[in-house]
Amino acid sequence: MNKVICLFVLLLLVACSDSENAPYYADNIKTFVFADDISVGDSVIYLKNDSVDIVEPIDHYALYKNKVEDDSNWTLIYHADARALAIHVMLEISPNSDGGGFLLQCGSRKDFSISFDHPEFPIKEKGYMLDLVDSFKVAGVLYRDVLVFDGTRADPNKCDMARFYYAANYGLIKVVSKNGIELSRSSKSSN
Amino acid sequence: MIRTLVKNNLIACGLFVGAFVGCGDVFSDLCIPDIDPLCDFQKKFGGYDYGDTLHFSHSNGYTFDLAVVKDDVSYRTDDGGLYNREKDIPCNENGPTTAVRLRSVRLEAVFPMLSIDLEMDGDNRWSQSIEVYMGQYRFSLNRSDFEEKSSEKSRLVDSVEVNGHVYRNVAVVEGVRHTEKQYAYDGVQGVKKNDAPSSAKMYYLEKKGIIKIELEDGSFIALKENLK
C-alpha cells in the first residue's frame, strides 16, 4: 500500500514539475502574440517630426514561427527597418517557463542583442529597460498595450535610439533619438 | 655543501629556463601570422580618424555633424575566427596562421539618427573594396571607380559642386537596397530577402571620403566643408 502511495506522489510531483517548466505566455503578453488582426502586415509605415521636417519610411513586418496546434508555442517575430535612418529593430516574443520572454536586436545592422526573460514589468537588463503600459497616445491616436524600450541608462547605449514604443497589432509607433528628437507614427507620408 | 646544492640547482634552473626560452623563439616564429594587409585605398579613405567631426547638410535645409565614433581593426583567420588583436591570433602547428586584417569605421549623427558603416577587408584574393552601409542601402567602393568605364555601377565625373566647393574627378557609384518581405504560402510564413539595384548614389573621393549621398526619394546629404 505504501508503495502505491509513494508511486502516486511521485507521479504527482513529475506532473507538477512538467507544468511548471512548460513554456507559456502570461496574460499581459498574450495580447502581443494572439492578435486577431496583425495590421503590421502593411509593409510601409512612416515616422515623422514636423518641426525638423523629417518623414522617414519604415519597412516592417511580423511573422509567426512554430505555428502548431498548441498555441502556447507561437513565437512572434517583428522587424522594422528605416530606409536611411538608423532605426532598426527586431523584436521576438516567445513563450518560456516564466510566462514569456523578449529578444531585442537593434543597432545600425541589428548587431546588438539583449534578452528580457522574466515578464515582470518594468524588466531591467544591463541598463536597458522594457516596460509595458496599458495605453499610449501618439499624434492624437490612442494605442492599447504598448511596450516601451528605454536605453538611456545603458552606458554605452548600443541601440541607435534612446527609446522606442511598440504597440500590439501596430508595431513601431514612436522613436526618440539620443538627443531627444521624437519621431511619431503617421498614417501618410506627406506633411 | 648546501651552497653547492643551491648553486647547482640554480644552474639547472637557468639551463631549463634558457632551453624553454630558446624553444619559445622557434615556436614564436611559427606563431607570427601571415596577414593580408589593408590596401592604401582602405587605410587612407577619407582620412577618417576616431573622434573626427564632419559637417554635412541635408536637402531638407538643415546642417548636422557626423562624428567618427568607431575606427576598429580586427583579424579574421581562415577558419572564420575573429580577433581584436594580432597577438591573440592562435598559433598553427603546421606553420604560420593566415589571416586578413579588417577595418570598421562608423560615422554617426545623433540627429538625424544617421549611421554610416564602412567595412574594409584585406583579403587580397579579390579586389579590396570598401562596403558602405547606411539604412537599407549599401555602396561598394573600389579604387578602380576612378578609372574610366571600369564598371556599369560606377562612373567618373569631371567635377561636382557641393555646398560651394568644386570637387574634381569624383567617383559616383550606384547602390543596392536590402529589402525583406514577409510572405505566407500554404499556411507557412517566411521572409524573402533581396538586394536590388537602387537609384541611390554615392559621390566620393579617396582623400575626402564621402562627398554626397543621394537616396531614391531624391533627398540627399552632402559634405559641408568650410569655405576658404
Chai-1 contact restraints between the chains, C-beta under 6 A:
chainA,res_idxA,chainB,res_idxB,connection_type,confidence,min_distance_angstrom,max_distance_angstrom,comment,restraint_id
A,D53,B,N60,contact,1.0,0.0,6.0,A-B,restraint_1
A,I54,B,P112,contact,1.0,0.0,6.0,A-B,restraint_2
A,Y61,B,Q182,contact,1.0,0.0,6.0,A-B,restraint_3
A,L63,B,Q182,contact,1.0,0.0,6.0,A-B,restraint_4
A,L63,B,Q189,contact,1.0,0.0,6.0,A-B,restraint_5
A,Y64,B,Q189,contact,1.0,0.0,6.0,A-B,restraint_6
A,D81,B,Q136,contact,1.0,0.0,6.0,A-B,restraint_7
A,A82,B,G135,contact,1.0,0.0,6.0,A-B,restraint_8
A,R83,B,G135,contact,1.0,0.0,6.0,A-B,restraint_9
A,R83,B,Q136,contact,1.0,0.0,6.0,A-B,restraint_10
A,A84,B,G135,contact,1.0,0.0,6.0,A-B,restraint_11
A,A84,B,L215,contact,1.0,0.0,6.0,A-B,restraint_12
A,L85,B,M113,contact,1.0,0.0,6.0,A-B,restraint_13
A,A86,B,M113,contact,1.0,0.0,6.0,A-B,restraint_14
A,A86,B,S115,contact,1.0,0.0,6.0,A-B,restraint_15
A,S108,B,S115,contact,1.0,0.0,6.0,A-B,restraint_16
A,S108,B,D117,contact,1.0,0.0,6.0,A-B,restraint_17
A,D160,B,S115,contact,1.0,0.0,6.0,A-B,restraint_18
A,S177,B,F111,contact,1.0,0.0,6.0,A-B,restraint_19
A,S177,B,M113,contact,1.0,0.0,6.0,A-B,restraint_20
A,K178,B,V110,contact,1.0,0.0,6.0,A-B,restraint_21
A,N179,B,V110,contact,1.0,0.0,6.0,A-B,restraint_22
A,N179,B,F111,contact,1.0,0.0,6.0,A-B,restraint_23
A,I181,B,F111,contact,1.0,0.0,6.0,A-B,restraint_24
